[in-house]
């Protein structure tokens, strides 16, 4: 029996456009990082061709 929680990739909508580079259309890889004291964790989406695409705070609603 497997009691481990599932891991969800994406926002659950099936729409992964939030991680698609607007410049070249490449898939941006998630890169979590520490935002410093009191800043918590952020996730940067980095395009392999163009560099930084966006940064999101997955816990924004709970702060």
Biopython code that builds the backbone (N, CA, C, O; Angstrom):
import numpy as np
from Bio.PDB.StructureBuilder import StructureBuilder

atoms = [
    (1, "UNK", "N", (0.843, -1.188, 0.000)),
    (1, "UNK", "CA", (0.000, 0.000, 0.000)),
    (1, "UNK", "C", (0.881, 1.242, 0.000)),
    (1, "UNK", "O", (1.846, 1.317, 0.761)),
    (2, "UNK", "N", (0.559, 2.216, -0.846)),
    (2, "UNK", "CA", (1.343, 3.437, -0.979)),
    (2, "UNK", "C", (0.598, 4.590, -0.318)),
    (2, "UNK", "O", (-0.418, 5.052, -0.838)),
    (3, "UNK", "N", (1.098, 5.061, 0.830)),
    (3, "UNK", "CA", (0.460, 6.159, 1.560)),
    (3, "UNK", "C", (1.159, 7.496, 1.327)),
    (3, "UNK", "O", (0.843, 8.484, 1.990)),
    (4, "UNK", "N", (2.100, 7.533, 0.396)),
    (4, "UNK", "CA", (2.803, 8.778, 0.132)),
    (4, "UNK", "C", (1.895, 9.758, -0.594)),
    (4, "UNK", "O", (1.090, 9.361, -1.436)),
    (5, "UNK", "N", (2.026, 11.051, -0.264)),
    (5, "UNK", "CA", (1.209, 12.049, -0.966)),
    (5, "UNK", "C", (1.669, 12.195, -2.407)),
    (5, "UNK", "O", (2.845, 12.001, -2.715)),
    (6, "UNK", "N", (0.754, 12.532, -3.273)),
    (6, "UNK", "CA", (1.098, 12.753, -4.670)),
    (6, "UNK", "C", (1.782, 14.094, -4.861)),
    (6, "UNK", "O", (1.592, 15.016, -4.068)),
    (7, "UNK", "N", (2.560, 14.197, -5.892)),
    (7, "UNK", "CA", (3.221, 15.450, -6.224)),
    (7, "UNK", "C", (2.549, 16.011, -7.459)),
    (7, "UNK", "O", (2.430, 15.331, -8.478)),
    (8, "UNK", "N", (2.111, 17.251, -7.363)),
    (8, "UNK", "CA", (1.439, 17.897, -8.479)),
    (8, "UNK", "C", (2.421, 18.783, -9.212)),
    (8, "UNK", "O", (3.111, 19.600, -8.601)),
    (9, "UNK", "N", (2.484, 18.622, -10.520)),
    (9, "UNK", "CA", (3.292, 19.494, -11.352)),
    (9, "UNK", "C", (2.347, 20.435, -12.071)),
    (9, "UNK", "O", (1.332, 19.999, -12.615)),
    (10, "UNK", "N", (2.664, 21.709, -12.081)),
    (10, "UNK", "CA", (1.801, 22.700, -12.697)),
    (10, "UNK", "C", (0.736, 23.164, -11.720)),
    (10, "UNK", "O", (0.776, 22.843, -10.533)),
    (11, "UNK", "N", (-0.208, 23.917, -12.237)),
    (11, "UNK", "CA", (-1.253, 24.472, -11.389)),
    (11, "UNK", "C", (-2.508, 23.616, -11.347)),
    (11, "UNK", "O", (-3.513, 24.012, -10.757)),
    (12, "UNK", "N", (-2.458, 22.450, -11.967)),
    (12, "UNK", "CA", (-3.599, 21.537, -11.941)),
    (12, "UNK", "C", (-4.608, 21.777, -13.046)),
    (12, "UNK", "O", (-5.532, 20.983, -13.219)),
    (13, "UNK", "N", (-4.449, 22.857, -13.795)),
    (13, "UNK", "CA", (-5.411, 23.180, -14.847)),
    (13, "UNK", "C", (-5.093, 22.478, -16.165)),
    (13, "UNK", "O", (-5.935, 22.411, -17.060)),
    (14, "UNK", "N", (-3.877, 21.957, -16.276)),
    (14, "UNK", "CA", (-3.447, 21.381, -17.534)),
    (14, "UNK", "C", (-2.857, 22.425, -18.462)),
    (14, "UNK", "O", (-2.323, 22.085, -19.517)),
    (15, "UNK", "N", (-2.946, 23.688, -18.082)),
    (15, "UNK", "CA", (-2.402, 24.785, -18.864)),
    (15, "UNK", "C", (-1.033, 25.146, -18.303)),
    (15, "UNK", "O", (-0.935, 25.692, -17.204)),
    (16, "UNK", "N", (0.000, 24.850, -19.038)),
    (16, "UNK", "CA", (1.361, 25.115, -18.566)),
    (16, "UNK", "C", (1.968, 26.352, -19.230)),
    (16, "UNK", "O", (3.189, 26.505, -19.243)),
    (17, "UNK", "N", (1.132, 27.234, -19.780)),
    (17, "UNK", "CA", (1.648, 28.415, -20.471)),
    (17, "UNK", "C", (2.385, 29.365, -19.548)),
    (17, "UNK", "O", (3.209, 30.152, -20.014)),
    (18, "UNK", "N", (2.111, 29.313, -18.248)),
    (18, "UNK", "CA", (2.791, 30.201, -17.313)),
    (18, "UNK", "C", (4.290, 29.928, -17.283)),
    (18, "UNK", "O", (5.057, 30.773, -16.823)),
    (19, "UNK", "N", (4.718, 28.768, -17.764)),
    (19, "UNK", "CA", (6.146, 28.448, -17.766)),
    (19, "UNK", "C", (6.722, 28.359, -19.174)),
    (19, "UNK", "O", (7.791, 27.787, -19.384)),
    (20, "UNK", "N", (5.999, 28.933, -20.139)),
    (20, "UNK", "CA", (6.474, 28.977, -21.520)),
    (20, "UNK", "C", (7.046, 30.365, -21.796)),
    (20, "UNK", "O", (6.391, 31.375, -21.539)),
    (21, "UNK", "N", (8.265, 30.410, -22.317)),
    (21, "UNK", "CA", (8.922, 31.681, -22.600)),
    (21, "UNK", "C", (8.151, 32.446, -23.671)),
    (21, "UNK", "O", (7.838, 31.902, -24.730)),
    (22, "UNK", "N", (7.848, 33.706, -23.386)),
    (22, "UNK", "CA", (7.112, 34.542, -24.331)),
    (22, "UNK", "C", (7.972, 34.935, -25.534)),
    (22, "UNK", "O", (7.439, 35.271, -26.592)),
    (23, "UNK", "N", (9.288, 34.896, -25.379)),
    (23, "UNK", "CA", (10.189, 35.288, -26.460)),
    (23, "UNK", "C", (10.391, 34.177, -27.489)),
    (23, "UNK", "O", (10.260, 34.409, -28.691)),
    (24, "UNK", "N", (10.713, 32.953, -27.010)),
    (24, "UNK", "CA", (11.084, 31.882, -27.951)),
    (24, "UNK", "C", (10.192, 30.644, -27.866)),
    (24, "UNK", "O", (10.316, 29.745, -28.697)),
    (25, "UNK", "N", (9.293, 30.579, -26.876)),
    (25, "UNK", "CA", (8.373, 29.453, -26.760)),
    (25, "UNK", "C", (8.943, 28.224, -26.062)),
    (25, "UNK", "O", (8.277, 27.191, -26.001)),
    (26, "UNK", "N", (10.168, 28.316, -25.533)),
    (26, "UNK", "CA", (10.795, 27.183, -24.850)),
    (26, "UNK", "C", (10.152, 26.943, -23.487)),
    (26, "UNK", "O", (9.519, 27.833, -22.919)),
    (27, "UNK", "N", (10.323, 25.740, -22.977)),
    (27, "UNK", "CA", (9.840, 25.385, -21.648)),
    (27, "UNK", "C", (10.815, 25.926, -20.610)),
    (27, "UNK", "O", (11.998, 25.587, -20.630)),
    (28, "UNK", "N", (10.321, 26.767, -19.704)),
    (28, "UNK", "CA", (11.154, 27.346, -18.655)),
    (28, "UNK", "C", (11.220, 26.377, -17.477)),
    (28, "UNK", "O", (10.190, 25.912, -16.988)),
    (29, "UNK", "N", (12.414, 26.083, -17.035)),
    (29, "UNK", "CA", (12.623, 25.142, -15.933)),
    (29, "UNK", "C", (12.449, 25.855, -14.600)),
    (29, "UNK", "O", (12.957, 26.962, -14.425)),
    (30, "UNK", "N", (11.732, 25.234, -13.645)),
    (30, "UNK", "CA", (11.586, 25.839, -12.319)),
    (30, "UNK", "C", (12.889, 25.741, -11.532)),
    (30, "UNK", "O", (13.557, 24.708, -11.555)),
    (31, "UNK", "N", (13.250, 26.826, -10.832)),
    (31, "UNK", "CA", (14.464, 26.893, -10.034)),
    (31, "UNK", "C", (14.132, 27.544, -8.695)),
    (31, "UNK", "O", (14.150, 28.771, -8.589)),
    (32, "UNK", "N", (13.824, 26.732, -7.652)),
    (32, "UNK", "CA", (13.482, 27.306, -6.352)),
    (32, "UNK", "C", (14.696, 27.977, -5.707)),
    (32, "UNK", "O", (15.828, 27.518, -5.866)),
    (33, "UNK", "N", (14.444, 29.080, -4.971)),
    (33, "UNK", "CA", (15.522, 29.750, -4.258)),
    (33, "UNK", "C", (14.994, 30.407, -2.989)),
    (33, "UNK", "O", (13.805, 30.700, -2.873)),
    (34, "UNK", "N", (15.892, 30.631, -2.050)),
    (34, "UNK", "CA", (15.580, 31.276, -0.776)),
    (34, "UNK", "C", (15.570, 32.779, -0.999)),
    (34, "UNK", "O", (16.557, 33.338, -1.477)),
    (35, "UNK", "N", (14.468, 33.444, -0.661)),
    (35, "UNK", "CA", (14.330, 34.880, -0.873)),
    (35, "UNK", "C", (14.866, 35.696, 0.296)),
    (35, "UNK", "O", (14.622, 36.900, 0.372)),
    (36, "UNK", "N", (15.580, 35.069, 1.190)),
    (36, "UNK", "CA", (16.192, 35.802, 2.294)),
    (36, "UNK", "C", (15.326, 35.802, 3.537)),
    (36, "UNK", "O", (14.227, 35.249, 3.555)),
    (37, "UNK", "N", (15.844, 36.431, 4.567)),
    (37, "UNK", "CA", (15.163, 36.463, 5.865)),
    (37, "UNK", "C", (13.769, 37.075, 5.738)),
    (37, "UNK", "O", (13.617, 38.206, 5.276)),
    (38, "UNK", "N", (12.776, 36.329, 6.145)),
    (38, "UNK", "CA", (11.399, 36.786, 6.078)),
    (38, "UNK", "C", (10.776, 36.706, 4.693)),
    (38, "UNK", "O", (9.580, 36.951, 4.540)),
    (39, "UNK", "N", (11.563, 36.369, 3.691)),
    (39, "UNK", "CA", (11.060, 36.339, 2.317)),
    (39, "UNK", "C", (10.566, 34.988, 1.879)),
    (39, "UNK", "O", (9.859, 34.878, 0.877)),
    (40, "UNK", "N", (10.933, 33.941, 2.624)),
    (40, "UNK", "CA", (10.489, 32.599, 2.277)),
    (40, "UNK", "C", (11.147, 32.074, 1.024)),
    (40, "UNK", "O", (12.299, 32.388, 0.725)),
    (41, "UNK", "N", (10.407, 31.281, 0.305)),
    (41, "UNK", "CA", (10.915, 30.638, -0.907)),
    (41, "UNK", "C", (10.194, 31.215, -2.118)),
    (41, "UNK", "O", (9.010, 31.544, -2.051)),
    (42, "UNK", "N", (10.913, 31.333, -3.212)),
    (42, "UNK", "CA", (10.348, 31.761, -4.488)),
    (42, "UNK", "C", (10.762, 30.727, -5.534)),
    (42, "UNK", "O", (11.693, 29.951, -5.318)),
    (43, "UNK", "N", (10.074, 30.727, -6.646)),
    (43, "UNK", "CA", (10.433, 29.843, -7.746)),
    (43, "UNK", "C", (10.635, 30.696, -8.988)),
    (43, "UNK", "O", (9.724, 31.387, -9.443)),
    (44, "UNK", "N", (11.852, 30.633, -9.529)),
    (44, "UNK", "CA", (12.162, 31.334, -10.769)),
    (44, "UNK", "C", (11.960, 30.358, -11.920)),
    (44, "UNK", "O", (12.327, 29.188, -11.819)),
    (45, "UNK", "N", (11.383, 30.833, -12.999)),
    (45, "UNK", "CA", (11.266, 30.034, -14.214)),
    (45, "UNK", "C", (12.290, 30.587, -15.198)),
    (45, "UNK", "O", (12.211, 31.742, -15.614)),
    (46, "UNK", "N", (13.247, 29.746, -15.560)),
    (46, "UNK", "CA", (14.384, 30.174, -16.360)),
    (46, "UNK", "C", (14.348, 29.505, -17.740)),
    (46, "UNK", "O", (14.328, 28.280, -17.855)),
    (47, "UNK", "N", (14.340, 30.329, -18.760)),
    (47, "UNK", "CA", (14.367, 29.838, -20.141)),
    (47, "UNK", "C", (15.804, 29.444, -20.473)),
    (47, "UNK", "O", (16.731, 30.202, -20.186)),
    (48, "UNK", "N", (16.002, 28.265, -21.077)),
    (48, "UNK", "CA", (17.364, 27.855, -21.425)),
    (48, "UNK", "C", (17.991, 28.733, -22.517)),
    (48, "UNK", "O", (19.211, 28.731, -22.684)),
    (49, "UNK", "N", (17.176, 29.473, -23.253)),
    (49, "UNK", "CA", (17.678, 30.323, -24.336)),
    (49, "UNK", "C", (17.754, 31.801, -23.958)),
    (49, "UNK", "O", (18.702, 32.489, -24.336)),
    (50, "UNK", "N", (16.764, 32.291, -23.218)),
    (50, "UNK", "CA", (16.626, 33.729, -22.960)),
    (50, "UNK", "C", (16.954, 34.150, -21.529)),
    (50, "UNK", "O", (17.100, 35.343, -21.264)),
    (51, "UNK", "N", (17.071, 33.217, -20.618)),
    (51, "UNK", "CA", (17.341, 33.565, -19.221)),
    (51, "UNK", "C", (16.072, 33.629, -18.387)),
    (51, "UNK", "O", (15.098, 32.934, -18.676)),
    (52, "UNK", "N", (16.081, 34.459, -17.356)),
    (52, "UNK", "CA", (14.967, 34.555, -16.411)),
    (52, "UNK", "C", (13.674, 34.961, -17.108)),
    (52, "UNK", "O", (13.632, 35.944, -17.847)),
    (53, "UNK", "N", (12.616, 34.183, -16.858)),
    (53, "UNK", "CA", (11.306, 34.440, -17.465)),
    (53, "UNK", "C", (10.371, 35.080, -16.440)),
    (53, "UNK", "O", (9.768, 36.115, -16.721)),
    (54, "UNK", "N", (10.242, 34.476, -15.253)),
    (54, "UNK", "CA", (9.357, 35.000, -14.215)),
    (54, "UNK", "C", (9.743, 34.413, -12.868)),
    (54, "UNK", "O", (10.462, 33.417, -12.784)),
    (55, "UNK", "N", (9.244, 35.061, -11.806)),
    (55, "UNK", "CA", (9.448, 34.592, -10.435)),
    (55, "UNK", "C", (8.086, 34.572, -9.761)),
    (55, "UNK", "O", (7.334, 35.543, -9.845)),
    (56, "UNK", "N", (7.766, 33.468, -9.092)),
    (56, "UNK", "CA", (6.487, 33.357, -8.391)),
    (56, "UNK", "C", (6.722, 33.019, -6.923)),
    (56, "UNK", "O", (7.735, 32.423, -6.554)),
    (57, "UNK", "N", (5.771, 33.411, -6.109)),
    (57, "UNK", "CA", (5.771, 33.101, -4.685)),
    (57, "UNK", "C", (4.623, 32.129, -4.437)),
    (57, "UNK", "O", (3.470, 32.550, -4.348)),
    (58, "UNK", "N", (4.920, 30.829, -4.324)),
    (58, "UNK", "CA", (3.851, 29.840, -4.190)),
    (58, "UNK", "C", (3.079, 29.933, -2.883)),
    (58, "UNK", "O", (2.005, 29.343, -2.760)),
    (59, "UNK", "N", (3.606, 30.664, -1.902)),
    (59, "UNK", "CA", (2.940, 30.792, -0.608)),
    (59, "UNK", "C", (2.465, 32.204, -0.333)),
    (59, "UNK", "O", (2.251, 32.576, 0.821)),
    (60, "UNK", "N", (2.299, 32.988, -1.376)),
    (60, "UNK", "CA", (1.897, 34.400, -1.261)),
    (60, "UNK", "C", (0.588, 34.555, -0.475)),
    (60, "UNK", "O", (0.464, 35.464, 0.345)),
    (61, "UNK", "N", (-0.370, 33.688, -0.718)),
    (61, "UNK", "CA", (-1.673, 33.793, -0.065)),
    (61, "UNK", "C", (-1.622, 33.465, 1.421)),
    (61, "UNK", "O", (-2.517, 33.858, 2.170)),
    (62, "UNK", "N", (-0.603, 32.758, 1.853)),
    (62, "UNK", "CA", (-0.551, 32.354, 3.266)),
    (62, "UNK", "C", (0.353, 33.257, 4.115)),
    (62, "UNK", "O", (0.572, 32.965, 5.291)),
    (63, "UNK", "N", (0.869, 34.321, 3.557)),
    (63, "UNK", "CA", (1.696, 35.266, 4.328)),
    (63, "UNK", "C", (0.866, 36.427, 4.804)),
    (63, "UNK", "O", (1.384, 37.324, 5.468)),
]
sb = StructureBuilder()
sb.init_structure("model")
sb.init_model(0)
sb.init_chain("A")
sb.init_seg("    ")
for serial, (resi, resn, name, xyz) in enumerate(atoms, 1):
    if name == "N":
        sb.init_residue(resn, " ", resi, " ")
    sb.init_atom(name, np.array(xyz, "f"), 0.0, 1.0, " ", f" {name:<3s}", serial, name[0])
structure = sb.get_structure()
